[in-house]
Every structure is written in C-alpha cells, then in structure tokens.
C-alpha cells in the first residue's frame, strides 16, 4: 500500500474502488461489498455426456459472441469426463451446438470439444498477446501437472507439447491462465496447499510454455481459509486490476443432515494490483441463499469470467445443485464497476485521496444516491488545500444514479490546466455510493 503522501499516476484510466489504494483518509464512510443479483438459470447440465458433477466453467466474450467451456461429468459407473462448449450472442441465452468432433454415448451430435488428458479441469482463454500465432489464438491449461493446449478457433484443440508445463501445485481444481497486457507476460493462477489448507499460487511465462516457479499469494491479514477455486481475471474495464472470485470451502460444516458429504461453500471477492498481494474481503460475495440444495458440498462456485450484458450491467455465473440431478449454472448481474463502493449512510461522511497526477480533462464518477442523498467533490493541492474555483462550495450538489457523470464546478468541468500536477480529491457523501472514478481525456 502506498504512503498517504505518495503521488499516484492514474493517467486517464478507470479506477474502481475495489480496494483502498487511492484513499489517504476517510471519516464516516467505508468500502461496501455489493453481491450479484441472481437472475435466470443460464445452463442446465442435462445432456447425457454432462451430469451432476459438471463444473469448472469458463466464460469470455469473443467478438460478437460469448463462449462457455465446462467439464461434463457425473456418470459414476465409468468416471468419464469431457470438455463441453456452449455459446451465446448476448451471454444470456445459451445454446449447446452439435459440433460432431467426438463420439460420445454413440453419437457425434454433441457439444464436446476435448476428451482424454486434462478433461477434468480444462480452462481456456483467448490469447490477447499480439505476437501469438493464429494457430494458437486460443490456449488452455488442463490436467495436473498442467499441460498446455492450443486451438486456432476455440473448438479444435491439440496439445502444445507432451510434457507438463507447470508442475508445482496440487491442480485438482480450475487452474487459469491469461495474457497480462499490463505486464506483457502470461500469468497462471493454480491450486495448491499450504500447511494443509487449500490456497492459490501464481506463475508467469513469456511464451506460455516455459513457466516460472509457483509463488503462493499473499492475502495480508485475511483469515486462513480453504480457497477451492480462484476465478481470477483482469477486469476488462481496468485491466491493471485483477479480480478473483474464489470458492471458500468449509469442509467441517454440514447443513443438510441427510446429505452424505460434508462441507459447505460460498463465493468471496479478492482484488490485486500486482497479482501477488491481495485484498480478500472476508464477508461473502455470494451466499448459498434459501435453496437447501445449494447448502450441500461444493456449490456456489463462481465461474471464471466477467462479461458485459447490457448498458450499465455486468454478468457473472455460478454453479448450483452440485451432485443433484438438477445441476446447473446461474447468471447474476452487477452494475458496471459495481463490485465494491465507498459507502456513506444518511449521517454522511467523506474521504480524501492520495495525491494524484493524471492526463485527463474531466472527472467522471460512477455513483448512486438515494432521493435524499448527495455527493460533492473538492479538488485540493497536494498538501490538502482547496483549489480556487474547485472548493466544496463551488461544486453543485450531485444526486441521482449514473454510470458516467461528469463533475462540474462553478467554473466548469475542464481540468486540462491541472494535468501533470499533483492534486487530491475530496468526496463528501450522504446516503450514497461511489463505485469508480476516471480522469477522462
């Protein structure tokens, strides 16, 4: 965490308040977690080659469509596992195309894209590395130790080499990788154990085949808990920030006495700016809810991937009814940038940022107030003195609910003359939430 007087360069990028990196001091406000709103069942794992232990879902937007990959499994008699595929024009309505690639259950009319080694936990991504060849535009990690696969189209897959590429870890989970455009390297997040507790490790690579050793993540002062999966992704609107949605597993608990397996799970949120040091929120991001079949073991696993589904709306997905005949994937929504906010109740409060330098021309806020709530913004010099014409009393009261609101003062909204100069932002809030800011060009 930077010092209170450290000057931060935010350029013109979006800064969601998923951590306190920007905040120097606060009074009467706090970071508040905003859980997803459950929506429809996105997909039922009901094909003959799928089954009640289908899991490890990956979702990503790919041009004009969205792709979904997941393990099909649950047939105890043969322990068969296959990699299944679905697609959607809007990330809401999903279809399972008949691809004809593999014969399963006596038919090629199925949505299976991979069988055999690594089908247990196949986790793909579209490679955003501009230097990646077209024949390897889609890549995946799978198995344990992890093997690397590639595809030109996301459907036809091959092993990139026979030998495993990452060997340090436990891997019996969803192990992810992606191209980190901010650091110009591939990053993998894998499952491991530390003193008998499930945890998450990180490895890096320049070419997706030769990887560093695994470094276990630092969760600061968060309690030691089993983190079964990780679902880490760079947030597409602010890729300098990595978001993670681990499934928190409590193996010693049991809610449904008749259920033969112990353990309950929920979903949590964690965030990082360097991939190694994480803020993990201890309250649940996703609770099991009223449905008793989500209180049986290994449920509420958040899928890898955050996708836009409507103006002002993001969607994520999570598993329900694991091991039940009704096993399925549910979609949930959040407002854009709406994972966490700086929140003030009706009594009000305020916070001040660390000194910032920027390259934008206007301050844009993603905010929400009640009908009686409000927000004002003051610009200060690096020492905390209000700038002439940009003091609190120069800012008309802001109220409403908008993803993008340009802040104006009596002298207008143009901040071009302040570019490159350290300033602080002071926000005064009442019954309001501030989700993100941007000093936009």
C-alpha positions as CSV (number, residue, x, y, z in Angstrom):
1,X,0.0,0.0,0.0
2,X,1.5,3.4,-0.9
3,X,2.1,6.0,1.7
4,X,-0.6,8.6,2.4
5,X,1.6,11.3,0.7
6,X,2.8,9.1,-2.2
7,X,1.9,10.6,-5.6
8,X,0.0,8.1,-7.7
9,X,-0.2,8.3,-11.5
10,X,-3.7,7.4,-12.6
11,X,-3.3,8.6,-16.2
12,X,-6.8,8.6,-17.8
13,X,-7.8,5.1,-16.7
14,X,-10.8,3.9,-14.7
15,X,-10.2,3.4,-11.0
16,X,-12.9,1.3,-9.4
17,X,-13.0,1.3,-5.6
18,X,-12.3,-2.4,-5.2
19,X,-9.5,-1.5,-2.7
20,X,-8.3,1.5,-0.7
21,X,-5.2,2.1,-2.9
22,X,-6.4,5.6,-3.8
23,X,-7.6,6.6,-0.3
24,X,-5.5,8.6,2.1
25,X,-8.1,9.2,4.9
26,X,-11.8,8.6,5.5
27,X,-14.4,9.5,8.0
28,X,-17.9,8.1,8.2
29,X,-17.5,6.1,5.0
30,X,-16.3,2.5,4.3
31,X,-15.8,0.1,1.5
32,X,-19.0,-1.9,0.9
33,X,-19.3,-5.1,-1.0
34,X,-22.2,-5.4,-3.5
35,X,-23.2,-9.0,-4.1
36,X,-24.6,-10.1,-7.6
37,X,-28.3,-10.2,-8.1
38,X,-29.4,-13.7,-9.1
39,X,-31.1,-14.0,-12.5
40,X,-32.2,-16.9,-14.7
41,X,-30.6,-20.3,-14.9
42,X,-28.1,-19.9,-17.7
43,X,-27.4,-23.5,-18.4
44,X,-28.6,-26.9,-17.1
45,X,-26.0,-29.7,-17.1
46,X,-28.6,-32.2,-18.5
47,X,-27.1,-33.7,-21.6
48,X,-26.2,-37.4,-21.4
49,X,-22.5,-36.6,-21.5
50,X,-22.7,-33.9,-18.8
51,X,-24.1,-34.8,-15.4
52,X,-24.4,-33.7,-11.7
53,X,-20.7,-33.1,-11.1
54,X,-20.3,-30.9,-14.2
55,X,-18.1,-27.9,-13.1
56,X,-15.1,-25.6,-13.7
57,X,-16.9,-23.2,-16.0
58,X,-15.1,-20.5,-18.1
59,X,-16.9,-17.7,-19.9
60,X,-15.5,-14.9,-22.1
61,X,-16.6,-12.5,-24.7
62,X,-15.2,-13.2,-28.1
63,X,-16.2,-10.6,-30.7
64,X,-19.9,-10.7,-31.3
65,X,-20.5,-13.8,-29.3
66,X,-19.7,-15.3,-25.9
67,X,-18.1,-18.7,-25.3
68,X,-18.5,-21.0,-22.4
69,X,-16.5,-24.1,-21.6
70,X,-17.1,-26.6,-18.7
71,X,-16.4,-30.1,-17.5
72,X,-19.1,-32.6,-18.3
73,X,-19.1,-35.4,-15.7
74,X,-21.2,-37.2,-13.2
75,X,-21.5,-40.8,-14.5
76,X,-20.1,-42.7,-11.6
77,X,-20.1,-46.0,-13.5
78,X,-17.3,-45.0,-15.9
79,X,-15.9,-41.8,-14.4
80,X,-16.0,-40.3,-17.8
81,X,-15.1,-36.6,-18.1
82,X,-15.4,-34.5,-21.2
83,X,-15.0,-30.8,-22.1
84,X,-18.2,-29.2,-23.2
85,X,-18.9,-26.0,-25.1
86,X,-21.8,-23.5,-25.3
87,X,-22.1,-20.1,-27.0
88,X,-24.4,-17.1,-26.9
89,X,-24.9,-13.9,-28.8
90,X,-25.6,-11.9,-25.5
91,X,-24.2,-14.0,-22.6
92,X,-27.8,-14.6,-21.5
93,X,-29.3,-17.1,-24.0
94,X,-27.0,-20.1,-24.4
95,X,-27.0,-22.9,-26.9
96,X,-25.0,-26.2,-27.0
97,X,-24.1,-26.6,-30.7
98,X,-23.8,-30.1,-32.2
99,X,-20.2,-30.0,-33.3
100,X,-19.5,-33.5,-34.5
101,X,-16.0,-33.6,-33.1
102,X,-16.1,-36.6,-30.8
103,X,-18.3,-39.6,-30.5
104,X,-19.9,-39.8,-27.0
105,X,-22.8,-42.1,-26.0
106,X,-22.8,-43.5,-29.5
107,X,-23.3,-40.1,-31.2
108,X,-21.3,-37.2,-32.6
109,X,-24.3,-34.9,-32.2
110,X,-22.8,-33.3,-29.1
111,X,-21.1,-30.2,-27.8
112,X,-17.8,-31.9,-26.7
113,X,-14.6,-30.2,-27.8
114,X,-12.0,-32.3,-25.9
115,X,-11.7,-35.7,-24.3
116,X,-8.9,-37.5,-22.5
117,X,-6.0,-35.9,-20.7
118,X,-6.9,-32.7,-18.9
119,X,-10.7,-33.0,-19.4
120,X,-11.1,-32.9,-15.6
121,X,-10.3,-29.2,-15.4
122,X,-9.7,-27.8,-18.9
123,X,-9.6,-23.9,-18.6
124,X,-9.2,-22.0,-21.9
125,X,-8.6,-18.3,-22.7
126,X,-8.4,-16.3,-25.9
127,X,-4.8,-15.1,-26.2
128,X,-4.6,-11.3,-26.3
129,X,-0.9,-11.4,-27.0
130,X,-0.5,-9.6,-30.3
131,X,2.5,-11.8,-31.1
132,X,0.7,-15.1,-30.7
133,X,0.3,-17.0,-34.0
134,X,-3.2,-17.5,-35.3
135,X,-2.8,-21.3,-34.9
136,X,-2.6,-20.6,-31.1
137,X,-5.1,-17.8,-30.7
138,X,-6.9,-19.9,-28.1
139,X,-5.0,-21.6,-25.3
140,X,-5.8,-23.7,-22.3
141,X,-4.2,-25.2,-19.2
142,X,-5.6,-28.6,-18.1
143,X,-4.8,-31.7,-16.0
144,X,-2.4,-32.0,-13.2
145,X,0.6,-31.4,-13.6
146,X,-0.7,-28.9,-16.1
147,X,-0.5,-29.5,-19.8
148,X,-0.8,-26.7,-22.4
149,X,-3.2,-26.9,-25.3
150,X,-3.9,-24.5,-28.2
151,X,-6.5,-24.0,-30.9
152,X,-7.0,-21.8,-33.9
153,X,-10.7,-21.5,-33.4
154,X,-11.6,-22.4,-29.8
155,X,-13.1,-25.7,-31.0
156,X,-10.3,-27.9,-32.4
157,X,-7.7,-28.4,-29.7
158,X,-4.2,-30.0,-29.6
159,X,-1.5,-30.4,-27.0
160,X,1.3,-27.9,-27.5
161,X,3.8,-30.5,-26.1
162,X,3.6,-33.8,-24.3
163,X,5.5,-32.7,-21.2
164,X,3.6,-30.7,-18.4
165,X,4.3,-27.0,-18.3
166,X,3.6,-26.3,-14.6
167,X,4.4,-29.0,-12.1
168,X,4.4,-27.1,-8.7
169,X,0.9,-27.3,-7.2
170,X,-2.0,-29.6,-6.4
171,X,-4.1,-28.7,-9.5
172,X,-7.3,-30.6,-8.5
173,X,-9.3,-27.5,-9.3
174,X,-9.7,-24.9,-12.0
175,X,-6.3,-23.6,-12.9
176,X,-6.3,-20.5,-15.0
177,X,-4.1,-18.5,-17.3
178,X,-4.3,-15.4,-19.4
179,X,-2.1,-12.8,-21.2
180,X,-1.5,-9.9,-18.8
181,X,-1.3,-6.9,-21.2
182,X,-0.2,-4.6,-18.4
183,X,2.9,-6.6,-17.7
184,X,3.3,-8.2,-21.1
185,X,3.5,-11.8,-19.8
186,X,1.4,-14.8,-19.3
187,X,0.1,-15.4,-15.8
188,X,-1.3,-18.6,-14.3
189,X,-3.2,-19.0,-11.1
190,X,-3.1,-22.5,-9.7
191,X,-4.4,-24.5,-6.8
192,X,-2.1,-25.7,-4.1
193,X,-1.9,-26.5,-0.4
194,X,-0.1,-24.5,2.4
195,X,0.1,-26.4,5.7
196,X,-2.9,-28.5,4.7
197,X,-5.1,-25.5,3.6
198,X,-6.2,-25.1,0.0
199,X,-4.7,-21.9,-1.4
200,X,-3.7,-20.2,-4.7
201,X,-0.3,-19.9,-6.4
202,X,0.9,-17.8,-9.3
203,X,3.4,-18.5,-12.1
204,X,4.5,-16.4,-15.1
205,X,5.8,-17.0,-18.6
206,X,6.9,-15.1,-21.6
207,X,5.9,-17.8,-24.1
208,X,3.1,-19.8,-22.4
209,X,5.3,-22.9,-22.4
210,X,8.2,-22.1,-20.1
211,X,6.9,-21.1,-16.7
212,X,8.4,-19.7,-13.5
213,X,8.1,-21.5,-10.2
214,X,4.9,-21.1,-8.3
215,X,4.6,-18.3,-5.7
216,X,1.8,-18.5,-3.2
217,X,-0.4,-15.5,-3.0
218,X,-0.3,-13.1,0.0
219,X,-3.7,-12.4,1.5
220,X,-2.5,-9.9,4.1
221,X,-4.4,-10.1,7.4
222,X,-7.3,-12.1,6.0
223,X,-8.0,-15.3,7.9
224,X,-6.6,-18.6,6.7
225,X,-9.5,-20.4,4.9
226,X,-9.8,-23.0,2.2
227,X,-9.9,-21.4,-1.2
228,X,-11.1,-24.1,-3.6
229,X,-11.0,-22.3,-6.9
230,X,-9.8,-18.8,-7.8
231,X,-11.7,-17.5,-11.0
232,X,-9.1,-14.7,-11.3
233,X,-9.4,-12.3,-14.3
234,X,-8.1,-8.9,-15.2
235,X,-11.1,-6.6,-15.1
236,X,-11.7,-5.7,-18.7
237,X,-12.5,-2.0,-18.0
238,X,-9.5,-1.6,-15.7
239,X,-7.0,-4.4,-16.7
240,X,-4.4,-3.1,-14.2
241,X,-6.6,-4.6,-11.5
242,X,-7.1,-8.4,-11.2
243,X,-10.4,-9.6,-9.7
244,X,-10.7,-13.0,-8.1
245,X,-13.8,-14.9,-7.0
246,X,-12.6,-17.9,-5.0
247,X,-15.0,-20.6,-3.8
248,X,-14.5,-20.6,0.0
249,X,-14.9,-24.2,1.3
250,X,-15.6,-25.1,4.9
251,X,-15.1,-28.9,5.0
252,X,-16.1,-29.3,8.6
253,X,-19.7,-27.8,8.3
254,X,-22.9,-29.5,7.3
255,X,-26.4,-28.1,6.9
256,X,-28.4,-30.9,5.3
257,X,-28.2,-33.9,7.7
258,X,-29.3,-36.4,5.1
259,X,-26.6,-35.4,2.6
260,X,-23.8,-38.0,2.5
261,X,-21.0,-35.5,2.0
262,X,-19.7,-32.9,4.5
263,X,-18.7,-29.3,3.6
264,X,-20.4,-26.0,2.6
265,X,-19.2,-23.3,0.3
266,X,-19.8,-19.7,-0.7
267,X,-18.1,-17.2,-3.0
268,X,-15.8,-14.4,-2.0
269,X,-14.1,-11.5,-3.7
270,X,-10.5,-10.5,-3.8
271,X,-8.5,-7.9,-5.7
272,X,-4.9,-7.1,-6.6
273,X,-2.8,-4.6,-8.4
274,X,0.4,-6.8,-8.7
275,X,-1.0,-10.3,-8.8
276,X,0.8,-11.3,-5.6
277,X,-0.6,-9.2,-2.8
278,X,-4.4,-9.4,-2.5
279,X,-7.1,-7.8,-0.5
280,X,-9.6,-10.5,0.3
281,X,-13.0,-9.4,1.6
282,X,-14.0,-11.7,4.4
283,X,-17.7,-11.4,4.1
284,X,-19.3,-13.5,1.4
285,X,-19.7,-12.0,-2.1
286,X,-22.1,-14.9,-3.0
287,X,-24.2,-16.6,-0.3
288,X,-25.8,-20.0,-0.7
289,X,-29.3,-18.5,-0.1
290,X,-32.6,-20.1,0.7
291,X,-32.3,-23.1,-1.6
292,X,-31.2,-26.1,0.6
293,X,-29.6,-27.8,-2.4
294,X,-27.0,-25.0,-2.5
295,X,-26.1,-25.9,1.1
296,X,-24.7,-29.3,0.1
297,X,-21.0,-29.6,-0.6
298,X,-19.1,-27.9,-3.4
299,X,-21.8,-25.5,-4.6
300,X,-21.7,-21.8,-5.3
301,X,-18.5,-22.0,-7.4
302,X,-18.2,-18.7,-9.4
303,X,-17.2,-19.3,-13.0
304,X,-14.1,-17.7,-14.5
305,X,-15.1,-14.6,-16.4
306,X,-16.9,-11.3,-16.1
307,X,-18.8,-10.1,-19.2
308,X,-20.9,-7.1,-20.1
309,X,-24.6,-8.0,-20.9
310,X,-26.4,-4.6,-21.1
311,X,-25.7,-0.9,-20.7
312,X,-24.6,-0.5,-17.2
313,X,-24.7,-4.2,-16.4
314,X,-22.1,-7.0,-15.9
315,X,-22.8,-10.7,-15.5
316,X,-21.1,-13.5,-13.7
317,X,-22.1,-17.1,-13.3
318,X,-22.0,-19.7,-10.5
319,X,-22.8,-23.4,-10.0
320,X,-25.8,-24.7,-8.2
321,X,-27.1,-28.1,-7.1
322,X,-23.8,-29.9,-7.4
323,X,-24.2,-33.7,-7.3
324,X,-28.0,-33.2,-7.7
325,X,-29.9,-34.3,-10.8
326,X,-30.8,-30.6,-11.3
327,X,-27.1,-29.4,-11.5
328,X,-27.0,-26.1,-13.3
329,X,-25.3,-22.7,-13.8
330,X,-27.0,-19.5,-12.8
331,X,-26.3,-16.0,-14.1
332,X,-26.1,-13.0,-11.8
333,X,-25.8,-9.3,-12.5
334,X,-23.9,-6.3,-11.1
335,X,-23.8,-2.7,-12.1
336,X,-20.8,-1.7,-14.2
337,X,-17.8,-1.3,-11.9
338,X,-20.2,-2.3,-9.1
339,X,-18.3,-4.9,-7.1
340,X,-17.4,-2.5,-4.2
341,X,-18.2,1.1,-3.4
342,X,-17.2,3.8,-1.0
343,X,-20.5,4.0,1.0
344,X,-21.9,6.6,3.3
345,X,-25.1,6.2,5.2
346,X,-27.6,9.0,5.9
347,X,-25.5,10.6,8.5
348,X,-22.8,11.2,5.8
349,X,-19.1,11.1,5.7
350,X,-16.1,11.9,3.5
351,X,-12.8,10.7,2.2
352,X,-9.7,12.2,0.6
353,X,-7.4,10.6,-2.0
354,X,-3.7,10.4,-2.0
355,X,-2.1,13.0,-4.4
356,X,-2.8,12.1,-8.0
357,X,-1.3,13.1,-11.3
358,X,-3.4,12.5,-14.4
359,X,-3.7,13.1,-18.1
360,X,-7.5,13.6,-18.4
361,X,-9.6,16.7,-19.0
362,X,-12.7,15.9,-16.8
363,X,-13.6,13.9,-13.7
364,X,-16.2,11.2,-14.3
365,X,-17.8,9.4,-11.5
366,X,-19.9,6.1,-11.3
367,X,-22.2,6.8,-8.4
368,X,-25.6,6.3,-6.8
369,X,-27.5,8.2,-4.2
370,X,-30.9,7.9,-2.6
371,X,-33.5,10.6,-3.4
372,X,-32.4,12.4,-0.2
373,X,-28.7,11.6,-0.6
374,X,-26.0,13.7,-2.2
375,X,-22.3,14.0,-3.2
376,X,-19.9,16.9,-3.6
377,X,-16.3,16.9,-4.8
378,X,-13.5,19.2,-3.9
379,X,-10.1,19.5,-5.7
380,X,-7.1,20.1,-3.4
381,X,-3.4,20.7,-3.8
382,X,-1.0,18.0,-2.7
383,X,-1.0,19.5,0.9
384,X,-4.8,19.4,1.2
385,X,-5.7,23.0,0.5
386,X,-8.8,23.6,-1.7
387,X,-8.1,24.9,-5.2
388,X,-9.6,28.2,-6.2
389,X,-12.9,27.6,-8.0
390,X,-12.8,23.9,-7.2
391,X,-13.6,24.0,-3.5
392,X,-16.5,22.1,-2.0
393,X,-18.8,25.1,-2.0
394,X,-18.1,25.5,-5.8
395,X,-19.5,22.1,-6.5
396,X,-23.3,21.9,-7.0
397,X,-24.9,19.1,-5.1
398,X,-24.8,15.8,-7.1
399,X,-27.6,13.3,-6.7
400,X,-29.0,10.5,-8.9
401,X,-27.7,7.2,-10.2
402,X,-25.4,7.2,-13.2
403,X,-22.5,5.1,-14.6
404,X,-20.8,8.2,-16.1
405,X,-21.4,11.6,-14.6
406,X,-19.1,14.5,-15.4
407,X,-18.4,16.6,-12.3
408,X,-18.7,20.3,-12.7
409,X,-17.9,23.2,-10.5
410,X,-19.0,26.8,-10.9
411,X,-16.1,27.4,-13.2
412,X,-16.9,24.4,-15.3
413,X,-15.6,20.8,-15.7
414,X,-12.4,21.3,-17.7
415,X,-9.3,20.2,-15.8
416,X,-6.8,20.4,-18.6
417,X,-4.8,23.0,-16.8
418,X,-4.2,20.7,-13.9
419,X,-2.7,17.8,-15.9
420,X,0.6,16.6,-14.5
421,X,0.2,18.5,-11.2
422,X,-0.4,16.5,-8.0
423,X,-3.9,17.0,-6.7
424,X,-6.1,15.4,-4.1
425,X,-9.8,14.6,-4.5
426,X,-12.1,15.1,-1.5
427,X,-15.5,13.4,-1.7
428,X,-18.3,14.3,0.7
429,X,-21.2,11.8,0.6
430,X,-24.6,11.3,2.2
431,X,-26.6,8.1,1.7
432,X,-24.5,7.5,-1.4
433,X,-22.2,5.1,-3.1
434,X,-19.2,5.9,-5.2
435,X,-18.1,2.9,-7.4
436,X,-15.4,4.3,-9.6
437,X,-13.7,7.5,-10.9
438,X,-11.9,8.4,-14.1
439,X,-10.0,11.5,-15.0
440,X,-11.0,11.1,-18.6
441,X,-9.5,12.5,-21.8
